[in-house]
């Protein structure tokens, strides 16, 4: 599922940017966007380029690009650095049981 990026996001107030970040975090938790899509949308919500954001958090730009594309195999510490400015942490979460398609009568 591809998520569109609002074109006017850099013109948002700080409060609106905060609301956008919270909405994206909620969508991520609900499984509506991938980790890469969420990282990209949140980075754009604060109005930063990939190069600026990578430098700010202390990861190589290639790592950030790969995470946003859903590729590569980033280290845990890289993911933690990318998530920290958003108030997010990398952790294990219990998944909801998957439907088997079998209906119990």
HUVEN-V532751 format. One record per pair of residues at least 24 apart in sequence whose ideal C-beta (glycine too) atoms are under 7 Angstrom apart, sorted by the first residue. I is the first residue (numbers start at 1). J is the second residue. D is the distance in Angstrom with one decimal. If there is no record, write none. Layout:
I/J/D
I/J/D
This chain:
3/33/5.4
3/37/4.8
3/41/6.4
5/41/6.4
5/44/5.6
9/44/5.5
9/45/5.7
10/47/4.3
17/45/5.2
17/46/6.4
20/45/4.5
21/45/5.5
21/86/5.9
25/86/6.9
25/88/6.4
34/70/5.5
35/67/7.0
36/67/5.6
36/68/4.7
36/69/5.9
36/70/4.1
39/67/5.6
39/68/5.5
39/82/6.0
40/68/4.4
42/86/5.3
57/81/4.5
57/82/5.8
57/85/6.5
